Amino acid sequence: MSDPRVGLTVTHRRYVPYSHAHYAGNLVDGAYALGLFGDVATEVCIRTDGDEGLFASYSDVQFKAPMKAGDVLEVVATVTRVGTRSRTIDFAARVVCRGRPDKGESAAEVLAEPIVAVTATGTVVVPPAA
């Protein structure tokens, strides 16, 4: 019998402020996405187990495209496995809007197709059921 928590998906969106630009070209370091994965994993744990849980590990992280200051990121977490105390979660960070400084200081656009910037698989743990 399948656990009803498998398949639960949580989505967050976050604007990337220019204060987070770390490299030339307003690039943001990849660790920014990992922090967002931690935030969305916390909500997953709250929804599945009524506890914030703890991030235990990543088994895979793939940096696929740049994230830039001025982007709006959509961060999605989907539960793929439920153990006694552990949960395996697949993550994706997608760029859905991007700043367009070439068109003006505050110009931006919604992208026709989101750009997958980072994917990962991670494991969280929660306290034993009461």
Disulfide bonds with the S-S distance in Angstrom:
none
